[in-house]
Every structure is written in C-alpha cells, then in structure tokens.
Amino acid sequence: MGFWQTVTQYFWREDSLVVLVMALLLAFLLFSLRREDRKSILNTLIFFLVGLFLQFVSGVIYALQFTTAAEVFHEAGVIATGIALIRLSGLLLFRSVLPAVRLNPPRITEDIFVIVAYLAWGLVRLRYAGLDLGSIVATSAMITAVVAFAMQDTLGNILGGLALQLDNSIEIGDWIEVDKVVGRVVDIRWRSTLVETRNWETVVFPNSQLMKNKFLVLGRRTDQPVQLRRWIWFGVALNTIPNKVTGAVEEAVRQADIANVAKQPAPSCVLMEMDKGCARYALRYWLTDLSVDDPTDAAVRWHVFTALERVGISLAVEEQNVHYIKENSKYQSVVLQREAMQRVKTLRRIELFAQMTDEELRALAPRLKYALFAKGSIISKQGAVAHWLYIIINGEAEVFFEGSNGERSNVNVLGKGSFFGEMGMMTGAPRTASVLASTDVECYRLDKEAFADIMRARPSLAEEIAQVLVERRAQLDSVVHHLDEQTRQQAKSSQHTELLSSVKRFFGL
C-alpha cells in the first residue's frame, strides 16, 4: 500500500463525507439567513476546517509509523469538527428556527445549551478513547474541589444568569440603574449582562454582581405601562400666590401635545420649599420613552416658562447682592416708542381693525399683552369661553375642529399677522375650534375690556366689525360643514343681523 493511500485511508473515514456535507450545508443556510452573524459563522467554519486538517496530519503521522501520535492528532481533529458542528447547529436552531416559529429564548439559553453539548461531546470522545470516567471522578475528589474553587466566579455568573431569567428580575429591553449607570438591557448571556447607555456605551455587568447587589429596574410597575416619573424644578418669587403658579403650569402642560409625556397619570405641580427669597416648585410628569429623558425635560421646561410668562410670573433665583447700571431714560424711551410703533403697525394689518383711525389704533396698542406659547401648546380650546383675541407676531398655529366622535378636522394654518378668537372677544361666544401651536408662537392678546372704550366712543364701528365677523364665520362653516357657495352666501346674509345684535348687546351699546 502506497504512502498517500495509507494517509487517505486513516484520516478519511466512512462518516467523513457526511460530516463535511453537514458542516457546509449548515454554514450555507446560516450565511443566507443570518447576515449579521457571518463573521462568527466564518470563524466557526475555519475552526471546522482546522479540525479536518488535524485529521489529515494524523494520517501523515500514521503513515510515518508514529501510531500513538497519530491517534492523538486524529482524536483532536474529531473533537474540533464536532465542536464546530455543535456551534453551527446551535446558531441555526436558536437564531433562525425558533424565531421563525415565534419562540425567542434568551441568549443565555443558547449559550448553556451549546456548552452542555460541548461537554457531552468531550465526554463521549474520552469514553471512545478508553478512559473510565467513573473511576477518574471517584478517585479525584481533590482535583474536583480545586477545579470548582477555581471556577467559582464562572459558575456564579452562569447560575446568576439563570436566576435572572427564571425569576424575571430583568428582561431584555428593561431600563436599569446599577452603580449610577443607567441603560437599557440588550442581552443576558451565560457570563454577563450587556447594558447600553444613552451615551452609546455598552457596559458589561457580571451576572454574579447583579445577583449580589441591589439594582433598580426603571419605569416598570405591575400591570402598568413602562413610564418613569421626572421632576422639573423652578423658582418663583415668594410674593406670588402658589395656586396661581401651579394652576397655570398644570393647565399648560396637560393641554399641550408634548412628545413622550404621558397623559395618565397627569402631570402635577407642587410647592416643595420656601427658602432664600424664593419658592421652589417641581413639575412632575411621566416619561414614556426612557431613551429621550433630557430632550423631553427641555421641552417640558419650555412649556413651563411660556405658561408662567403668559400669566405675568417671572422665574426667580436665590437672592444675591448684585450691582448693576440702569439703562438711561432716553434709551428706554426709544425702546418703548419703537414697541408702540410696532404694535400700531400690527393692528393696522388686521382686517378687523381696518376701519379704525390712527388715533384709535394708538390708544389700543398699549392695551395689547404679549403672550408666548411653546410648540404643542393649546392656545385656544374648542368650547371654551374666553373674551380675548390673539394676533400672531411670530410662528405658526393650526386650527382644527373636533367632532363628537373625537376625530380632528384641520381647518386652517395661521401664520404671522393672522388673528383668531374674534368671536369670543366681540360676542362672548364659546370657541368654535381649537388652535394648536405648530411651532413656538409669539402673540399679542387683546381683551374685551381693552376694546370696550373704543366701541363705546364710536358705536358705528360695531356695524363694520360685524361684517368682518360674518365673513370669518362663513369661511369656517364652509370648511367644517362642506357648504357650497350659494349656501354660504345665504348663511352670511342671515347671520349679519344676528351678529350685529350680539356685538351691541355684549358691549352694552
């Protein structure tokens, strides 16, 4: 028998072809199904080929008459190829087959299954090699104790991972806090738990550490959605009535459409302490997406600021002694004059005041109140009774009508120079539609009391304003009720007399 024939007969056994085909088939399926695991699959396939190479080397050594060495190399090659097949089979079963039937066991299950299979394969090969495993274990108690002591950390991590899975202490997707590290659990493995932080860091916690120490599972409560309470702190002067502060802030945040802020439980504002010249308040809200805590806090702070600004409350800080230089009276006069001219110019562009004289506009301008709304705030609520009108000086707002079934119908988009709320100011009628701030919006607000003096001084102005009101109402009705042009004109003629009477009655003319 020739040299190479002897080599081939020794290393290429009856089952070698089956094993090779099985490994290649598993690798091909995994390459097609698990693109994200291709690097791991390729490494496993290379390990399999190394096992085959060791078997080939054993054949060469056997042909050179080194029988014992050949058996050692051959057995090492068989163990290596078996380990590779177990690894490929585990990948296919746990990452492709089971997910396909809607079973998604945790990664630690795959790891333990593969490790047990490795140990079983190793014991089987040792048995085939002629070793009596029972006698080895029985006569090697000291060795067993030493090995157990040396692997206590590893065993602790494995048992810790199993315990975390069995009692559902944490689950993949949970947000946890461990040693002031906050992040989302992305994987629970046989040795460790992986946590991704908001800073794009992956923290590896040994499972034994989680079992031995206290940790927080954030946002989880029995039979409740995942959401976390957040605190927004701010200070207000002590001479401000607390109910005015809490009422303004709660109403603004509850009505606003702020992303990732839960409607239930509703946000609440409480007075926490009074010290060092200011009152400390906290707005408490529930965050629904724990990954965007800071951006949501920033949005809520902006709503708090604008809500306080609208009711004339300024934020305060702890009292300090500060030296400053006042602006001179000439500069202040120029600023006030410029603001007055801007307000008159704004009023002149409003069609509702088109018939007013310059003198009347100059008298009305100082009565305008500045109002600031954060994006998502409800500026005007359908059905509410409010005797004031808004003029947009910056930003955009969306007008929508809410039907009896709760469905919204978009009516219009208002921009700079637009106005709304005129029916409430002129007739006292409830709001017929809601207005939502699409962006941050700056407005001037005009109250009924501010306009009453001008109306009483020139009653004829009521006729001209009633005409504008009729046109505005007809536009809204045509959108909401889908009226044709003829029906719209008929409605306008019938509404003019009614609106004029309402205006005169509301202002006592």
Order of alpha helices (4+ residues) and beta strands (2+ residues): alpha-alpha-alpha-alpha-alpha-alpha-alpha-alpha-beta-beta-beta-beta-alpha-beta-beta-alpha-beta-beta-alpha-alpha-alpha-beta-beta-beta-beta-beta-beta-alpha-beta-beta-alpha-alpha-alpha
